[in-house]
Each structure stands twice: as C-alpha cells, then as structure tokens.
C-alpha cells in the first residue's frame, strides 16, 4: 500500500477513532454487566444456537455494509474480528462480575453474560468498537470493481458534466465539463499523487488513446505501490492511456488518473496487489506531466473552433499607435 | 475608463499587464522604459521586494503621437502576480481600458496561467467589466526557454476565442512593443467606437 494511502489510513485510524473505540468498550462492559444481573425481560428465551445465528448474521451484514471495498479475505477477517471482540467483551463482563464478587465463579458469570440481552448488547457494541478499525482491512479486486460500478452510476446521474473532489490535505474541487471544457477552481501539486474521492465522467464520444513510455509514468506513482517487477520493464515500454481519461481534464491544465485505473493500463504485476490508493472511496490520483501528455496528443485534439472574438476585436482601427520597434 | 481632457486636448488610457507571478510583467515594463525615447516616457515607478517580486504595482506613463489633435497618453501598470495580493490586483484594474495578459509559457506554469486568467475575469466582473467589453491581448512570454508548451496548447488553454496574441521574450524585448502597439490600437478603436455610440 502506498505512502499516501498509509497516511490516509493513519488519518482515518486516528487518536479520536481509538478513543471512541475505547469509550465504546468501557460503556459496553458497563451495560452488559448490568444487563447480566437484570432478570430476563421475557419468559421466552431464545436458544444459544438461535442467538449465535442471529449474531453471525448481524456481523456478516454489518461487515458487508461497512467494508464495501474490502476483499473476501478482508470481509472474513472483519467478521472474525467482530466475533472476537464480542467474545472479549463478554469475557470482560464475566470477569467484572467475578471481580465485584457478584458471582462466585467465572463459568457461572459467563453463563449470565451469555443470556439474550447482554449478548445482543455485546454484539451491537462490538460493531461500534470495530468500526474505526475497518480501514486496516485489505481491499480486493472485487471491492474495487464494485467501487467503479458505483462511480459509474454516479456518473450516469451527472450526465455530461463530471466532478472531481479530491479530499485530503490538498483539498481541491475541480469541475470538468466534458471535452468542451468548463471553468472551475483548481488543483495544486502537479506531479504528485493525491489521495481523494473521485467521480469521473469520461465522455463516451472520445475514443482512441495515446502512448507514453513507461519512464513518463513510473515516477508519478508512489514508489511503495510499485512491485519489484517494475525494474524488469524497459523504460520505453509503451503505456496506452485512453483519450477519454485525458481530454476532459486538458482544459484544466492537468491530467490525473486514478491508481486503480492505472493498474489496468500498466503491464500486469507492476503494481503491488494492495495498491489501490487508500480508504474506501478515496482512491489515489496519479498526476501525469503535461509535457509528456500534450506532445503525444493527436493534432486535431488541440484544434480550435472557428474564431469568435469579442466585438472590440473586430472594430476597424482608427489610427495605429506605434511607440517604437526595436 | 479613459480620461479625455478637452481643455488640454489630452486622452489618457490605462493599460494593465496581468498574469501569474514571475511571468515577466515587470520585465515588459522595464524593456519599454529602456527602449522608448526619454521625451515619450515618464519615470518607471516600481514597488518591489528585495527578491524583485512586485509588491504593489509598477507604473510607467508613455506618450504616443497626437491623434486628431489630441495628445494620447498611456499609463502602463503591472499587478502583483502572487495569489495573496488579489485586493491589489483588483485595485489596479479599476478604470482599466486594456489588458495585456502575460502567460508564462513554461509547462509547470500552465495551471497558474489558467488560474490567473480566471482571476482576471473575476476581478473585472467586480467592476462590472468583462473580457467581452475590455480589449485584451495574450502575450506568450518566455518563448526562449527550452521547457515551454507549444503555442497551440496555450491557445487551447487560454485563448480559445482567438483574440490577438503574440509570442514574446520580455528579457530580450522580442514581441514587447508589438503587444503594446496592438493593445493601444485596440483601446483607441474601442474608445472611438464608444464615442460614436455615445457611451463616452
């Protein structure tokens, strides 16, 4: 995983996240201990198997919702983490009961905390405790593909216009409006990758691609995301980049490509498996140098429409003013 | 807004050199100051930091030939290009008659050129002006450097409407007078037109 994505992960799993997880844990212990001592609310008590199934379903759905971009492995790890936290929580509650001499022995205390109410409360709190940890799970191809599909759906909703929102330290918002070009505030930091959320519209009408040498692309990718195989490729190895990615941004004097899109353009195995850029919905952007991209463009791309100068430019000259010529 | 003094038979117009930081606006004025006849020019007033960054603005008054019995004077200003001095840029644009937008042709300055051009539009709008009504010219400066963008891309980026534009190298003076002559002609044409339609 790249330096920028690790940084983003660090931001996500911040001190505040750790603090909220700790607070949730303490609150959960208090509540579950209290519930364990309270008489059951209803006469009917579900069996252990029913509770176990309910818990597993709850954890599974929660992991699926919270870890949209996680791989199958990540999802299983998430599921396991939730179950483990729930067990630790219940064990802590049982130990608290023993410690407070409310129960003589641990097995009996464990039985108490395994009743319906404290167990369900522990399951709910497990999710709260684990939520800040979700950023640590690896992403997979499936998650990325799903993210792309969602991006495409957003895109369709936006029609021709596309919106780039790059979050992070360098917070920029760039409005792009197709190849015709729109006006919007800009992005600083050309030549380096940015972590951010991107919803890109690539006009369908633009076809074709340009070819850049690998040496023009590799320095733009965080070194942490490159596999050792990167050194095996010749610097002139061609990398084909679709015009549909480039043209909508050309009017903004910048060309960014998402790292996950770059993966499909680069030779296979050049990026490490976990290089997708960071947190869910925050892919890494790779900035391509204009001096590499523009000369490679077909000439017709830069063709201007017929001149449409303002009225003042077409007024007849009354007198020409000549100060001097050198 | 051009000032016409009928008593003194004098027309005074304001031309502003606009563009991103370090693009060569002050160098343009310095070249003009060095290469115009002393009788034609006033003093070049420049408020700059020790690092030669324009702090407030540069000012150079020039006098052109008489037109229809009126002395024509052009007051040339530059703006500080640094992003933080926008209020100064806005102030300098007050009453502007023509703008020379100086583009830095280097690749790494493309984004700054674009932002500065948009900033020009915004600042003109704050006075109820626009590039639709204010004559301007695009100067592609620093063409002598090796790492410059091709003119077609600069046109594509900054000047898709294809208003008058010129390549220049302010350091050697190439294109500097061409730009000034062109914008002054356009400003006077605009002035004449305004008089005809009764705006002035």
Contacts between the chains, C-beta under 8 A, distances in Angstrom:
chain1	res1	chain2	res2	distance
A	181	B	160	7.9
A	183	B	118	6.3
A	186	B	111	5.9
A	186	B	114	6.9
A	186	B	115	5.4
A	187	B	111	7.5
A	188	B	111	7.4
A	190	B	108	6.9
A	190	B	111	6.1
A	250	B	156	7.5
A	251	B	156	7.7
A	251	B	157	6.8
A	252	B	111	7.8
A	252	B	114	7.1
A	253	B	110	3.8
A	253	B	111	4.5
A	253	B	113	7.3
A	253	B	114	5.0
A	253	B	157	5.9
A	254	B	111	6.3
A	289	B	107	7.3
A	290	B	107	5.4
A	290	B	110	5.9
A	290	B	149	7.0
A	290	B	153	7.9
A	291	B	107	4.3
A	291	B	147	6.9
A	291	B	149	7.5
A	294	B	149	6.7
A	294	B	150	7.3
A	294	B	153	5.2
A	295	B	150	7.7
A	299	B	152	8.0
A	302	B	152	4.6
A	302	B	153	5.8
A	302	B	155	7.9
A	302	B	156	4.8
A	304	B	155	6.2
A	304	B	156	6.4
A	304	B	160	5.5
A	304	B	162	6.3
A	305	B	160	7.0
A	307	B	161	6.8
A	307	B	162	3.9
A	308	B	161	5.3
A	308	B	162	7.6
A	309	B	161	5.7
A	309	B	162	6.2
A	309	B	163	5.1
A	310	B	131	6.8
A	310	B	132	4.8
A	310	B	133	7.3
A	310	B	161	7.1
A	310	B	163	6.9
A	311	B	132	7.6
A	311	B	133	8.0
A	312	B	133	6.8
A	312	B	134	7.5
A	312	B	135	4.8
A	312	B	186	6.4
A	312	B	189	7.2
A	312	B	190	4.8
A	312	B	193	7.5
A	313	B	135	7.3
A	313	B	163	5.3
A	313	B	164	6.6
A	313	B	186	6.9
A	315	B	186	7.7
A	315	B	189	4.2
A	315	B	190	6.4
A	315	B	192	7.6
A	315	B	193	5.1
A	316	B	189	6.8
A	317	B	185	5.4
A	317	B	188	8.0
A	317	B	189	5.5
A	318	B	67	7.5
A	318	B	188	5.7
A	318	B	189	5.6
A	318	B	192	4.5
A	319	B	67	5.2
A	319	B	68	8.0
A	319	B	185	7.6
A	319	B	188	6.6
A	320	B	181	7.1
A	320	B	185	5.1
A	321	B	64	5.0
A	321	B	65	7.4
A	321	B	67	8.0
A	321	B	72	7.1
A	321	B	181	5.8
A	321	B	184	4.0
A	321	B	185	5.1
A	321	B	188	6.3
A	322	B	65	7.8
A	322	B	181	5.3
A	323	B	32	7.5
A	323	B	36	6.0
A	323	B	40	7.0
A	323	B	62	6.3
A	323	B	64	6.3
A	323	B	177	6.1
A	323	B	180	5.9
A	323	B	181	6.3
A	323	B	184	7.4
A	324	B	35	6.1
A	324	B	36	5.6
A	324	B	37	7.5
A	324	B	40	7.9
A	324	B	177	5.6
A	325	B	177	5.4
A	325	B	178	7.8
A	326	B	35	5.8
A	326	B	173	5.0
A	326	B	174	8.0
A	326	B	176	7.8
A	326	B	177	6.3
